[in-house]
Amino acid sequence: MWRRIALASLALCAAAPASAEKPTGGLVPGHWEFFGQAEVELTAFAESPAFAGQAHHDASVALRPTLLAEWLDGNLAFKLTPFLRLDAADDRRTHFDVREAKLDYRTDNWAFTVGADFVFWGKTEAVHLVDIINSDDGVESLDLEDKLGQPMLRATRFSDFGAFSLYYLPYFRKPTFPGVDGRLRGQLPVDMGAVDFRNDGDEWAPSFALRWAHVIGDVDFGISGFYGTSRDAAFEPTNFTALGQPTALKPVYDTIAQVGFDGQYTSDATLWKLEAIGRQGQLDRNGEATNYVAITGGLEYTLFGVADSNADLGLILEGSWDSRGDAALTPFEEDAIYGMRLALNDESDTSVLLIGTTDVVSGGTSVRLEAERRVFGSWKAEVEAQVFVNPQRSDLEYDLRRDSFVRLKLSYFW
Amino acid sequence: MADDLNTEAPLAVGTGKAQRLASLIVAMRWVWPVVTLALLAVAFIGLTKISFDPSARQFFSEENPDRVALDAFEAEFSKDDNVMIVLVPKDGDVFTPEMLALQGRITECAWQLPYVRRVNSLTNFQNTSAEGDDMLVRDLVPDLPYGAQQPGAACDLASVDASAVSPETAAAAREIATSRVELVNSMTSATGHVAQVQVLFKLPQVDKAVEVPTVVREAFVLRDAIEAAYPNVDVKLSGSTVINNQFAVSGAEDGSTLTPAMFIAILLIVGLMLRSVVGVAMTLIVIVVSALCGMASLGWTGTALNSVTILAPLMISILAVASAVHVLASVRQTMAETADRKEWARRALSEHMAAISVACITTAIGFFSLNFSISPPFRELGNVVGFGVLVSWFLNLTLLPAMITFLPMKQRQDTSSARKWMVALGEFVVVNHKAVLPVSLFVVAGLGFGVTKLVAEDDFIRYFDERYEFRTDTDFIEENLTGLNLLEWPVDSGEDQGINNPDYLAKVAAFADWLRAQPEVTYVRSVTDTIKRLNMNMHGDDPAYLRLPETREEASQYLFLYELSLNYGMDLTDQINVTRSALRINAAMPFVTTEQMRGIMARADAWFAANAPELQTTPTGLSYVFSLISHRDVRAMLSGTVVALVLISGVILLVLWDWRIGLISLVPNLVPALMGFGLWGYSVGYVTLAIAVVIAATLGIVVDDTVHFLMKYKTARRKGLSPEDSVRYVFDRVGMALLVTTLALVAGFFVLSFSGFAVNGDLAKLTLITIAFALIADFFLLPALLIPLDNMSRKTGAKMMTNGVAKKGAAAVAVLVTAAVVALLSGKAEAQTAEAKGLAIAVEADKRDLGWGDQTVNGAMVLRDARGTESRREFRSLNLEDQSPGNGDKGIIVFSTPRDIRGTALLTHSKIEPADDDQWLFLPAIKRVKRISSSNRTGKFVSSEFSYEDLGSQEVGDYDYKHLKDEPCPGEAGLTCFVVESYPKNPRSGYSKRVGWIDTDHYRLYKIDFYNRRGEQEKTLTFAGYKQYLNQYWRADVLRMENQQTGKSTDLVWENYEFRTGLKERDFDSQVLPRMAR
């Protein structure tokens, strides 16, 4: 394992920033650039593991280079962003993904994409209900903001009535889950090799999505629809021992249909946010296909220049509700989310995000801290920490009760 | 009236909870009257704060760009608040000595009207003639013995002395007046059978509810006096002030005549149905309180009442009745079974609470969505009605049941016989559904096609129908004298005193001639006509010289001489602006349609482009603004309608909890508006701006029937009935209720449609047609769709959701929708020389920087602290000029270093102060575009010494100015600089003032000193390395901001400017931002 890390460090040193600008014309790109980031990460857990096989601590390196080439005054662009992580503790976390490998073409009112890309839909800070195109790269982080590159054909029409996008997603990317050695997982590890598609399909069952996003005055909103393989897995026990005890979970997927609304109203320093979805056919915690609605919303209020300084303090208050209650495969079935974001607005872009989530029914709470600061010009230091307070047996977080952690990250950008 | 029988669970949404809530409401019945009284008290305070502001301009918001242009135009020339007094002698001759003497006297009398600024008449027309080498300016009918009129004394019309005008003078006056382009079809007709005395006012605009009515009342007194003294003279009154007054008159009249009629209609229907005086009284209480509370919201929000919102209480009443009917009808049903009044109330509530809630919420959403309209009266109408409906929702579910338990209502045993008819109708539809569907679709398509025949027609004069004297007088004037629709072209020469330029004059005169040749135009006013005549006068009245003077000096001298000789109040300031750089050309058109007017404007544009591209100008005038309003509002309301449709459909989907049936419900919800508009297109053809808001407003109303129908249908299906039997069941149980509520709504809007004010009348008529079609669609089209579709999918065996989830979801959505609605609602110098010069410098500097189009530039920001430590950020900046009123330029900044923020982009749509800019941030790591707050003016941009305010687009209107002195430019001693102080108008600015050094040659900024709120100098910004681009625009390469108080400084270094690179509006769309930020 450590030899792999050393190798990655070498690769890191070899990488040098590069870019060039040339007159356009022909097959030679008018502009090309090679940039990216490399990071080293150390994670310390506060308590010993809850389950057999889990590591005590973790170290990891990751590399994310990007090659960008543009033609036709930037209207045609090719982007390739592979991602590689080498992890000391968890073999599942050692993985490779192509985050982006796509060709974008844009005219005044149209845009087309062919290839793998990641897409974000939504407005709220904590729970991303509407966002559905990409599968989670679940080994990366608990905040579920790391996504696997999704192969797609996309056409977008920009008009005075907003942007209309149509997606054809030919291939389903299976979300990743921590392995046996990894922390931050449930009691039974997920067997990534086993998978069951209820819809009798496989990864090649196509999905379709469309979205209308528009801005009217101070209101930004999007309305979206999705039909295809659910990006959210349900689980079934598998790999039984001789005594009939399961030793792993098998992810199960089914076809769903979802409509979503996300909106934000910007009023002075207050942002009012709302996301809502209705989904049909989602497998729940008991493996049954259900229809449900989920809503999240709230506000973000920014105090500019607190205490006569240059810093801005954003207060975040959101709530989320899921009609399935405890049968939901989300920790956010009936939760209050509260937090603050402090941006110092200094030369180093120092910022701190502190966010708490409390299940209003069970009282289970988790508090998360993310802090970052630029150091030595092109480096960034980050601290990520999460504490699980009195998780209840009914909560999904219960399995994480001994996994409170601090993670330090140092990234180099070129 | 047959509604649910008590033997069944009435609604798809949970019954147990509804019963518990109903019991609670009934148990707390003593609370509701008290709460209502408290509401009333709050309402009354609000009602006392309501003011009344009727005028034609109410339809245009302050932000409407056409209105902004009109206001700017009127500020430059003058605002035409006028009253036209048109004399029509029965013998058809206004040039008899007697008539001329009378006109002289009326001219004099008109000066006694309040706020009068100027009086124009035939007799005081400033006629010029040659007198030797000189020019003589005289009244057309000179030397009239007016006699000393006491100010304020009644005007003495009886003692007009006809002998003061000799027959020769009268003949000369006729000769001149009927031959001058300045007068014909304006002050008199070519045949001389009518004459106008035009009174112009300068209204102080302090108490708008009083000024206009006062002026018009006095004008009518004058008219009556004339007609009394001269029975053989008819007097017609019109003009913009009379029009404005008419908005008030018709509003008040609608309020006073329609209100009683509507209450009678409503009470008749309710009375007939309930056959209970007490029931009618209870309904009355609910609708009156709802209407009062709705109106009180106007007072509390400080919004003035106007001729549209005056109908709001009537609309609230109509809508409130529908819910009350449901409750009371149920009571009548229960009466037959028990004498327990509390049980009546409980049962009515538990059965109808959900349906009434859905009905009220969707109706309120529909009306609240009128906030998307660009026309304030409709926004206000939407808010008042929406709020009133929400109040009625509350009252119908609390006060009404409470009253049912208190007040003695006679217990009746009879049941309705009309129910048979409904059952028969249901049977008919079920049996014939295979035929009903194609027939309905055919009818819908046929009627729908009529939509293509709709033409927007906003002639604000003909908003008022012939019942008003104003309208008949105005029609007469347009037929016999001149048009009241005016298009105004401000033609700017581009230089001070430029109106004397012979080239310019020639082009303006050519344009005036071209306008005169247009078939729609009866009269064109242009100073060039006066100048031509002056030229002739100065050449001994030689007709060969009836043309423009050849030199600038001549033109300027003639005008100067002429203006010196004009009588008091007759000057040319309403036709020439103060700097004498622009003339005003206006064209009067009688009986023009909006379409014709747009045609003329387009032709005029083409004329300018072909003949005088440098003078190209956009017309303005109230008629122009009206001609565009429907167009603009239909576009704006399209979004509002879609939002309302999505929200309302969402509510329906949640309540029905069935995608399929929810989708089917869209058909009967949307089809009625299509049919209504189509019918209107075939029968009437033209619509006023009311059309824009109709779909959104009616959507919430028409869905009520659909929801009732489908809820019952689902109940029946769940009980295992086949689709056919379910439809029979629906007709049996709710058919009558739907019919009666629809009748009540139709009757209410029918009364409203009698409004003599076309905007209100059209709104009411379209609404009533739509509602009526909705019932027809629900009775025929909906079952015809349901039966085959539901039979088809029955085989696939769709699962149904559990009750509990649906209910929870519905409750959550109700709360969130309410929150969304609340969010939607809360949206909401005359100078001394130094000030004038300061402003002029700012205007000039701004003007010199107009027209650059778009630019891209690379920037670097170098931050230096007091110890000299540097940090650096580099970025690309893209900018697009936006000259539309109210907007500043648009810009994108994309960072390239530091590397960790590479690709982060900030999009800004600037707005003129004090409006906040719109800003979006693009975060490349997660590809998220986030709208951010831009209310932070004083914060430092990425910790530099530049605040957001410093970097925002700077517009002339953001500051007040004062010119201090001229001195050598700092850092460029060879140049002279104006030193100008500017004071930010926005109270949130971080500065008390800025002092700027602007060079006199090219109006470039060399230095700005910034003074903080405490008045201390805080920062200094210096500019260096100016280069000129496109031979016009100057840009500095280095901007250095130094903070005197902290010793820190920031350099902003620009390089590689490129202009007109082909950036488009679309590139600055927030949706496109991810593609702009590479």
Chai-1 contact restraints between the chains, C-beta under 6 A:
chainA,res_idxA,chainB,res_idxB,connection_type,confidence,min_distance_angstrom,max_distance_angstrom,comment,restraint_id
A,R106,B,R1075,contact,1.0,0.0,6.0,A-B,restraint_1
A,D108,B,K1064,contact,1.0,0.0,6.0,A-B,restraint_2
A,D108,B,R1066,contact,1.0,0.0,6.0,A-B,restraint_3
A,F120,B,I926,contact,1.0,0.0,6.0,A-B,restraint_4
A,F120,B,K927,contact,1.0,0.0,6.0,A-B,restraint_5
A,F120,B,R928,contact,1.0,0.0,6.0,A-B,restraint_6
A,E145,B,I926,contact,1.0,0.0,6.0,A-B,restraint_7
A,F158,B,R1066,contact,1.0,0.0,6.0,A-B,restraint_8
A,F158,B,D1069,contact,1.0,0.0,6.0,A-B,restraint_9
A,F158,B,Q1071,contact,1.0,0.0,6.0,A-B,restraint_10
A,F158,B,V1072,contact,1.0,0.0,6.0,A-B,restraint_11
A,A163,B,Q1071,contact,1.0,0.0,6.0,A-B,restraint_12
A,A213,B,Q1071,contact,1.0,0.0,6.0,A-B,restraint_13
A,V215,B,S1070,contact,1.0,0.0,6.0,A-B,restraint_14
A,I216,B,S639,contact,1.0,0.0,6.0,A-B,restraint_15
A,D220,B,R931,contact,1.0,0.0,6.0,A-B,restraint_16
A,Q264,B,R931,contact,1.0,0.0,6.0,A-B,restraint_17
A,Y265,B,A823,contact,1.0,0.0,6.0,A-B,restraint_18
A,T266,B,R931,contact,1.0,0.0,6.0,A-B,restraint_19
A,D268,B,S935,contact,1.0,0.0,6.0,A-B,restraint_20
A,A269,B,S933,contact,1.0,0.0,6.0,A-B,restraint_21
A,A269,B,S935,contact,1.0,0.0,6.0,A-B,restraint_22
A,W272,B,A823,contact,1.0,0.0,6.0,A-B,restraint_23
A,N291,B,M801,contact,1.0,0.0,6.0,A-B,restraint_24
A,V293,B,G809,contact,1.0,0.0,6.0,A-B,restraint_25
A,I295,B,A812,contact,1.0,0.0,6.0,A-B,restraint_26
A,T302,B,S933,contact,1.0,0.0,6.0,A-B,restraint_27
A,F304,B,N936,contact,1.0,0.0,6.0,A-B,restraint_28
A,F304,B,G939,contact,1.0,0.0,6.0,A-B,restraint_29
A,G305,B,G939,contact,1.0,0.0,6.0,A-B,restraint_30
A,N310,B,K940,contact,1.0,0.0,6.0,A-B,restraint_31
A,W321,B,A812,contact,1.0,0.0,6.0,A-B,restraint_32
A,S323,B,V805,contact,1.0,0.0,6.0,A-B,restraint_33
A,S323,B,K808,contact,1.0,0.0,6.0,A-B,restraint_34
A,S323,B,G809,contact,1.0,0.0,6.0,A-B,restraint_35
A,N345,B,S943,contact,1.0,0.0,6.0,A-B,restraint_36
A,D346,B,S943,contact,1.0,0.0,6.0,A-B,restraint_37
A,E347,B,L863,contact,1.0,0.0,6.0,A-B,restraint_38
A,E347,B,S871,contact,1.0,0.0,6.0,A-B,restraint_39
A,E347,B,S943,contact,1.0,0.0,6.0,A-B,restraint_40
A,R374,B,P898,contact,1.0,0.0,6.0,A-B,restraint_41
A,R374,B,D900,contact,1.0,0.0,6.0,A-B,restraint_42
A,S378,B,R899,contact,1.0,0.0,6.0,A-B,restraint_43
A,K380,B,D900,contact,1.0,0.0,6.0,A-B,restraint_44
A,F413,B,R899,contact,1.0,0.0,6.0,A-B,restraint_45
A,F413,B,D900,contact,1.0,0.0,6.0,A-B,restraint_46
